[in-house]
Amino acid sequence: MIKYTEDHEWISIEGQSATVGITQHAQDALGDVVFVDLPEVGSTLAHKATAGVVESVKAAADIYMPVSGKILEVNEALRADPSLANSDPMGAGWFFKVELSQPAEIDGLLDEADYARLSS
């Protein structure tokens, strides 16, 4: 199940864990991504806390936690090649994986139709 935030992150929920990245809309707005600062593996972050930063030729933007949880893994390939956030934002350009600590927070996220209305 994929959900979205009003801050243009996507989250793909798989049981008690999830993968997080930025949406196509976000990468379009940012332009060419040149640097990504990812959270530390093992850190626990609250819902809406800043989890990282993505910098492009146009701007820098914070990446927010769509749900509370513990960072399980970060995308090292993205550190080496930040342009993955542009070329495949919903696939190879994922940012981090998180273990959900408050699964009910998912209910507050947007589904695809709601996000499409927000980002159009």
C-alpha positions in Angstrom: 0.0 0.0 0.0 1.4 3.4 -1.0 0.4 6.6 0.8 1.5 10.2 0.4 2.1 13.2 2.6 1.2 16.9 2.0 5.0 17.5 2.0 5.4 15.3 -1.1 6.9 12.2 0.4 5.6 8.7 -0.5 5.5 5.7 1.8 5.1 2.1 0.8 3.9 0.1 3.7 4.8 -3.6 4.0 3.6 -5.0 7.3 5.4 -3.3 10.2 8.0 -1.6 7.9 7.9 0.9 5.1 10.0 2.5 2.4 10.0 6.3 2.0 11.0 8.6 -0.8 10.0 11.8 -2.6 7.2 11.9 -5.2 7.5 12.6 -8.9 5.9 16.0 -8.2 8.6 16.9 -5.6 11.5 15.9 -7.9 9.9 17.9 -10.7 9.7 21.0 -8.5 13.2 20.5 -7.2 15.0 20.0 -10.5 18.3 18.1 -10.7 19.1 16.6 -7.3 22.8 17.0 -6.5 23.0 15.9 -2.8 20.9 13.9 -0.3 21.4 13.9 3.5 19.8 10.7 4.9 19.0 9.8 8.5 21.2 7.7 10.6 20.4 3.9 10.7 19.1 3.0 14.1 17.8 6.5 14.9 14.2 6.8 16.1 12.3 9.8 14.7 8.8 11.1 15.4 6.1 11.7 12.8 6.8 15.0 10.9 10.4 15.2 12.3 13.0 16.2 9.8 14.6 13.0 8.5 17.0 14.4 5.9 17.6 17.0 3.3 17.5 16.9 -0.5 19.4 19.6 -2.4 19.0 20.4 -6.0 20.4 23.0 -8.4 17.3 25.1 -7.6 16.7 24.6 -3.8 17.1 22.6 -0.7 14.2 20.8 1.0 13.7 18.9 4.2 12.5 15.3 4.1 9.9 14.7 6.8 9.0 11.5 8.5 5.5 10.4 7.2 5.2 8.2 10.3 7.0 7.6 13.6 9.6 4.9 13.7 13.1 3.5 13.7 15.3 3.9 10.6 16.2 0.4 9.4 18.1 1.2 6.3 19.1 4.1 4.0 19.7 4.0 0.3 23.4 4.1 -0.1 23.1 4.1 -3.9 21.3 7.5 -3.6 24.2 8.9 -1.7 26.5 7.9 -4.5 24.2 8.9 -7.2 21.6 11.6 -6.0 20.2 11.8 -9.6 18.3 8.5 -8.8 15.8 10.8 -7.0 15.1 12.3 -10.4 15.3 9.3 -12.7 13.3 6.9 -10.5 11.8 8.7 -7.5 9.3 5.9 -6.7 11.7 3.1 -7.3 15.6 3.0 -7.1 15.5 6.6 -5.8 13.9 5.6 -2.4 15.4 7.4 0.6 15.1 5.1 3.7 13.2 2.2 5.3 11.5 2.6 8.6 10.1 0.3 11.2 6.6 1.6 12.2 6.2 2.5 15.9 2.7 4.0 15.5 1.0 2.2 12.6 -2.3 4.2 13.2 -0.5 7.3 11.8 -0.9 5.7 8.3 -4.6 6.6 8.5 -3.7 10.3 8.4 -1.8 10.0 5.1 -3.2 10.7 1.7 -4.2 8.0 -0.8 -3.3 8.4 -4.5 -6.4 10.3 -5.5 -6.2 12.8 -2.6 -2.5 13.4 -3.4 -3.2 13.9 -7.1 -5.7 16.6 -6.2 -3.2 18.2 -3.8 -0.3 18.2 -6.3 -2.2 19.3 -9.4 
